[in-house]
Amino acid sequence: MTERNFFREKLYHHTMPVNEGLWSAIEAQLPPEQKQKRFPVFWMTLFGTTLLGGALMIGVFTQKSVTNTSPQPIVEQQQVIASAMTTSNTSIEQDAIGASSSNENSDNKATTSTTTLSSSNTLGSGASADLTPTSGKSGSKRSFNSPKPSVTKQTNTNNSKTKMSPVGIITANNSQPSNQTNSASQASTAAIDNALNSAILPYRNTSVTSLLPLTEMNQANSSINLMTNIAPDPNCYKFGDIGAHYALSLDVLGGIGFSPKTYEQNSGENQDYISARKATEQNQYAWSFGARLNLHHRSGLTGRLGLQYTQVGDVFDYRDSLATQTTTRIDSFFAADGTFLYTEVTQVLIDGTLVKKIHNTYRYVDIPLLVGYEMRLGRNIVMLNVGPVFNLTQTHEGQILDSMLHPRSITPGAPGAIDIYKTNVGVSLYFGAGILFPLTDRLSALIEPSYLYRLSPVTLNSYELKEKRHYASLNLGVRYHIN
Amino acid sequence: MQEQELIRRCNANERTAQRLLYDQYAPLILSICRRYIGSANAEDVMQDSFIRVFNYLAQYRGEGSFEGWIRRVAVNTCIRHLEKAKRLKVDLYGDNMPEYAVQPDAISQMGANELLALIDNIPDGYKTVFNLNVIEGYQHKEIAKLLGIEESSSRSQLTKARKYIQRSLEVTQKVVL
């Protein structure tokens, strides 16, 4: 019969009251509580959304202003311009039309073949402007001192006699072809347009307004600005559609990001190991850069093929406060004459704290093969991208805890290294939404928040955990429009 | 809060969770330290034990009870403390004390504090082996490994510890009589 162990019965679960102040002393020796440094995913998302929203709004407003300058309003604006530039006594139209049709503007002295738009404008200061240095000479002396004439009135009365500026001619010819306009006038329209285009465009922003009195100049300036908006260069990609069915462009982009990790148990119960991995590895940085070639279709659909390099850094922070180190000391004793007597072997056990802080690095090279849809919003382009990303290679170096919770190297070839990571992660999914801001005729700035979801774990199937490393980033870059 | 969740949060260095863990186990750990070290330095060693617990918690694998694990950390800390203070002197030659059988009846009637006082009288070396074997339930082989002594030394020290207790009990009885 076994004797009862009263000591164990009474003392094994024995407790004692603890002084309140002891916790403070312990707390003072613990590592400071750190608010978990979360990557500002929320703020980056908010920033990206705000950016996209702002760009959308700019696009919408820009589109509205363009809508407001649709063909009918254009006529009105041009009429305003005309009224601002018209004089009561002379008009270039008279020169042109009179020259081509020999109408009743008898004071025109231009010859029949001329499309002369040059004029001698008499201002208060006596300044003059030669709008088109073409052949022939103008017989019309024009004064800009009379702001009264209205285009509406003029066009209602007599188109051919309308006292308008060159822009007004466009209005008269394009918007309200009159029955009274003779065939000669119509025939000369093309010539006039050509002449006007070559004559007016170079002076849009400069000489015309400089010749006007202040009030008229203001009107003319605003009108000319509007005219700038409504007279885009159709060859510019920023204003027109893709001329051909397909177009090519090249994106070069990069940015900082965040690599969230997930752990799943591969086999058995290993929640403690997961907790230990999470506790000892902290995300430090992540960045990527790459390039991709885009093939755009007129419909807005775009195919993209690229190459992307991603680097993720973790800190492995390990502390073992019960670490021990054993050293062996051998003392040999000799007699005075040098004769060996004996050897004393002593093992010394040193206990202490082992601290490790290792910077782990994970590198990925991927090939994104994406499908995108691009939509024009004003001057900007909004795009959505999705598609598979094929991993070419994955490398890794540093240290992590093994399943026995001992620190082990993951650098291939290092002493005692464990082989738990794949060299190829396989296929991932890419989601991105971006916006393009035109910079020049060929270049656009690009902002694209994206998320790369790794479908497969980065670890081998034989490893106890399934470790996935995704990647979220805010990419900045440029697009070169090849054609 | 579940124990696993508490441990996970302690591993994440959450102060609230660490405080909860401390509140839960501090009375027990203090009692252990009191048995091994004595009342003078028990609180200091208990602090050291908890610091080790928090620093070493990531290595708790969930095998066995958490209380058992934390007790083991506390016991190890006490032994390290005794080693550093050179209080673990192994009496290789022993003394010539006759071996007494501990009287179960006398012990059964004593309270925990009286038993603690009784253990306090044992020299540190013997006391440690006694605590490890009789109260914690360690085998002599484990004790020998833990203290870096021979298994036979562990047995002899336990015997001597029992003699001390018996002698203390006799002295107490004489005083009472």
Interface residues (C-beta under 8 A of the other chain):
Chain A: E3 R4 N5 F6 F7 R8 K10 L11 Y12 H13 H14 T15 M16 P17 V18 N19 L22 W23 A25 I26 E27 Q29 L30 P31 E33 Q34 Q36 E269 Q271 D272 Y273 S275 A276 K278 A279 T280 R319 D320 S321 L322 L349 D351 T353 L401 L405
Chain B: Q4 I7 R8 N11 A12 N13 E14 R15 Q18 R19 Y22 A26 P27 L28 L30 S31 R34 R35 E43 M46 Q47 F50 I51 R52 F54 N55 Y56 A58 Q59 Y60 R61 G62 V73 N76 R80 P104 I107 S108 M110 G111 A112 L115 L116 I119 V134 I135 E136 G137 G148
